[in-house]
Amino acid sequence: MAVVVRAGAAPMWWPGVLAAAVGACVPGLTGRRIGLLAGAALFLVTAAVVASVRTRRYGELAGAATRAGRGDFLQDRDVTVRLWRRAHRWWLLGAFLAAVASAFVLPAAGGLVLAGAGAGLWLKAVRLGRREVRDDVLYWVRADQAGRGRPASRRIEAYRTTGPMAGDAAPGGARRR
């Protein structure tokens, strides 16, 4: 489940940093200094909001999680990341283009907002990983439910659990070493 959250972190972080770097080269309407300061503040606010949104729902689903049965199909980490990125590629491209275009008004701010969203997702995945380590389990969304939306949406009925050594993902959605 943390893999789905973490899947969006890198495709938001790196294009956001690139858009902020491109935006820092453009003087914009407000000037570089104001754009960078506003972007830094928006980065912090966006990261905090993204990291804290729907945390109660994640807790409710984790508290009601059941042990994965033999009939449950759980996807590999790489498959989950690839499917998430493929499904969201046009949204990510649009967000990148909007961040670059916003540099003509407020330099680097749009890119820093996008990077802040990626950082917030990464922080949320780290928090979920800590819960997985504390509970000594890995939380999963069944593959047939994973296509229904976000891992904490109302359409997700329950999480499944496995031991911490199951699968190819470490707690928090990172690649197992």
N, C-alpha and C positions, 0 to 999 in steps of 0.2 A: 504494500500500500504506500509506503514511503517512497518507493521507486517512482510511482506516478507523480507524486508531489515534486520529487527531485528532478524528474524528466524535463520540466520546464525551466529549471534554474539556469543552466548553461546557455540555452538558446535565447534567454532574455538578458543574461549578464553580458556576454561578449558582444552582441550587436549593440547593446546599450552603451558599453564602453567605447565602441567604435563610433557610434553616433555622437557621443559626447566629445570625442576627440575631433571629429569633423566639425561639430558645432563650435568648438573652441577656436577654430580657424576663421569663423565667420563673425564679423563685428556685431551684426544684428541691430535691432532697433534700440535695445536697452544698453548695449555695451557688454563686453566680455566679463568684466568684473561682476556686475549685477547678475548676469546670466549664470556664472559659475557659483556665486553665493546662493542664489535662488535654487539652482540645481542641487547643490549640496544639501540644502534644507529639505527639498522635495525628495531627495534620495533617502534621507533618514526617515521621513514621515512615511514614504511608500514602503520601505523595508519593514517598518514597525507594523503598519496596517496589514500588509500581506502576511507577515509572520503570525499575526494574532487572530486573523479572521477564521471563523468556524472551528476554533480549537475545542470548544465544548462538544460539538458534534463528533469530532474525532475521538474524544474521550468517551462519549456515550457508546459509539460503535466498538471501540476497543474493550470497554467494560462488558459488553454483551457478546464478545467474540466466542466462537465455538471452535473446537478442534477440527481441522480439515479431515474429511473422510476419504476413503479410497476412491470414491466417485467424483471428488472435486478436481477440477482441472485448474492448475495454477501455472501462470505463464512465467517464462524465464525473464530475467531482468532486461536483457538486450531486446527481446521481442516487445516488451512493454514500452521501453524507451523509444524504439523505432516506430511503433504504432502511434504513440502520443505525438511525437514530433511530426510524423506524416499527417496526422489529422489536424494539426495546428500550424502547419507551415505557412499558409496564406495569412493567418492572423499575425504570426511573427514577422513576416515580411512587411505587412501593412503597418505594424507598430514601429518597425525600424524606419520605414520611409517617413512616417509621421514624426518620429523623433528627429530625423535629419531635417525635415522641412520646418519644424518648430525652431530650429537654430537661427532662422532668419528673423525671428521675433525675440527669443530669449536664448542666447547661445548656450549650448551644452545642457540645458535644463531637461529637454525631452529625453535625451540619451541617458541622463542620470536617473530619471524616473523609471525608464525601462530597466536599467541596471539595478535600481532599488527593488523592483519587483522580482528580479532574479535572485537577489540577495535575500529577500524575504522568504521566497520559496525554499532556498537552501537552509535558512534558519529554521523554518518549519519542519523540514526533513530531519534536521539535527535533533530537534525537540522530540519528534516521533521516534527517532533512533534511540534516544535516551529512555523513552518509555519502553521500547522493545527490550533494551538491555536490562532495565529494572524488572520487567515482567518475565524475562528469560524466554521470550517467544519472538517469532516474526509474524507480523500481521499481513494478511493477504486479502485482496479482493478477488473473488472468483472470476475467471476469465469471461464467463458469460455475463457477468454483471459489470465488468470493467468497461465495456463499451457503452454503458448507460450514462456515463458522465463522470463527474469528478469523484474522487474516492470518499468524499463526505457528503455527497448529494442525498436527497431524500429518496432517490430510487435505489440506493444501495441498502440492502436489507440488513446485512451483518458482515462482519469480517470473519475470516478463518484464521486459525493459528497453526503454526508448525513449530518445531524446535528451532533454536537459533542457528543450527548448522545446516538446515534444509535450504535447498535452492542455491542460486548463484549470487544472491545479494546479501550484503552485510546489514546489520541494523542501521536504519536511517536511509536505506536505498543505495548505499555506495556499492561499488563493485567489490566482491569478495576477493581477497588477496590469497 
